[in-house]
Amino acid sequence: MRILLDTHVFLWSCLEPEKLSEIARGVLEDPANELLLSAASSWEIAIKAALKKLELPAPPARYIPSRLDAMGLTPLPVEHGHALRVAQLPRHHGDPFDRLLIAQSQLEDATVATGDPQFLLYDVDVLWAAAGEPPTAVHERPRRRWGRRKSAAPR
């Protein structure tokens, strides 16, 4: 299965793995899954580090490539089609980085691993990666989600 990591899920897996759900940890550790990290996440991390809103153990230009290698992540470039798909998304989420990740998830047929409840409003498969139960009040319509029950399984 292809799993696109939301930026915070990538950071949690590197720096605060206790914030990840048990199911998410299992999925991220399973070598059968292809884990994707978008260039949009690297861009977001670089901006936040430069603004001193994020502290990393090393500069982003060293830290992110080292984590890509250590975790066996597949880099996902931002293509024109990804950027243009954002215009077709409903305005459930205002964060441009997250909107781009949603577009990439749709076009790359990847499940997005996130702890952001706004992602649940979009037509994407979601792996709820935050420890604890995903919120239910945010849903407009049923869609494929997993991480809520132990019996729920990825495709």
C-alpha positions in Angstrom: 0.0 0.0 0.0 1.1 3.6 -0.7 1.0 5.9 2.3 1.6 9.6 2.0 2.7 11.1 5.3 1.3 14.4 6.4 4.1 16.7 7.5 3.3 16.3 11.2 3.1 12.5 10.9 6.6 12.5 9.4 7.9 14.7 12.2 6.1 12.6 14.9 7.6 9.5 13.5 11.1 11.1 13.7 10.9 13.1 16.9 7.8 12.1 18.9 6.7 8.5 18.0 4.5 8.4 21.1 2.1 10.7 19.3 1.4 8.1 16.7 -1.5 5.6 17.0 -0.6 1.9 17.5 -2.1 1.2 14.1 -0.1 4.0 12.4 3.1 2.7 13.9 2.4 -0.7 12.6 1.7 0.5 9.1 4.7 2.8 9.0 7.0 -0.1 10.2 5.6 -2.6 7.7 8.2 -2.9 4.9 5.4 -4.0 2.5 4.1 -0.4 2.5 5.6 2.3 0.4 5.9 5.5 2.5 5.9 8.7 0.6 7.1 12.1 1.7 6.1 15.0 -0.4 8.4 17.8 -1.4 5.6 20.1 0.0 6.4 18.7 3.4 10.1 19.4 3.0 9.2 23.0 1.9 6.8 23.4 4.9 9.5 22.1 7.3 12.1 24.4 5.8 9.9 27.5 6.2 8.9 26.7 9.8 12.5 26.0 10.7 13.7 29.3 9.1 11.0 31.1 11.1 12.1 29.4 14.3 8.7 27.8 14.7 10.2 24.3 14.4 13.4 23.0 16.0 15.1 20.1 14.4 18.3 18.2 15.5 20.0 19.4 12.4 19.3 21.9 9.6 16.5 20.8 7.3 18.8 20.4 4.3 20.7 17.6 6.3 17.9 16.3 8.5 15.2 15.6 6.0 17.5 13.6 3.5 18.9 11.6 6.4 15.4 10.7 7.6 14.3 9.8 4.1 17.2 7.4 3.9 16.9 6.0 7.4 13.2 5.4 7.2 13.2 4.2 3.6 10.8 6.9 2.4 10.1 7.5 -1.2 10.4 11.2 -2.1 7.3 12.5 -3.9 7.9 15.6 -6.1 5.3 18.2 -6.6 4.1 18.1 -10.2 2.1 20.6 -12.2 -0.9 18.2 -12.1 -0.7 18.1 -8.3 -0.7 21.9 -8.0 -3.6 22.3 -10.5 -5.7 19.7 -8.7 -5.8 21.9 -5.7 -8.2 24.2 -7.6 -10.7 21.4 -7.8 -10.8 20.7 -4.1 -13.6 21.9 -1.8 -12.5 24.7 0.6 -12.7 22.5 3.7 -9.0 23.2 4.6 -7.3 26.6 4.2 -3.7 25.3 4.7 -2.0 25.3 1.2 0.5 22.6 2.2 -2.3 20.3 3.4 -4.4 21.0 0.3 -1.5 20.0 -1.9 -1.0 16.8 0.1 -4.7 16.0 -0.4 -4.4 16.6 -4.1 -1.3 14.4 -4.3 -3.0 11.6 -2.3 -5.9 11.6 -4.8 -3.7 11.6 -7.9 -1.1 9.2 -6.6 -3.7 6.7 -5.3 -2.2 6.9 -1.8 -3.7 6.7 1.6 -2.8 9.8 3.6 -1.5 9.3 7.2 -2.7 12.3 9.2 -3.9 13.5 12.6 -5.7 16.4 11.0 -9.5 16.0 11.2 -10.0 18.3 8.2 -8.6 15.6 5.9 -11.6 13.5 6.8 -13.8 15.9 4.8 -12.1 15.1 1.5 -12.4 12.2 -0.9 -9.2 10.5 0.2 -8.4 7.3 2.1 -7.2 8.3 5.6 -5.1 6.4 8.1 -5.8 8.2 11.4 -2.2 8.5 12.7 -2.8 10.4 15.9 -3.0 8.5 19.2 -6.6 8.2 20.3 -9.8 7.9 18.3 -10.5 10.0 15.2 -13.2 12.6 15.6 -16.6 11.7 14.2 -18.4 15.0 14.1 -16.4 16.3 11.2 -17.7 13.8 8.6 -20.0 15.0 5.9 -20.4 11.6 4.2 -19.0 8.1 4.8 -15.6 7.3 3.2 -12.9 4.8 3.7 -11.1 5.4 7.0 -9.1 3.1 9.1 -7.5 3.5 12.5 -10.8 3.7 14.4 -11.1 0.0 15.3 -8.6 -2.8 15.8 -10.5 -4.8 13.2 -10.2 -2.1 10.6 -7.6 -3.1 8.1 -5.8 -1.4 5.2 -6.5 -2.5 1.7 
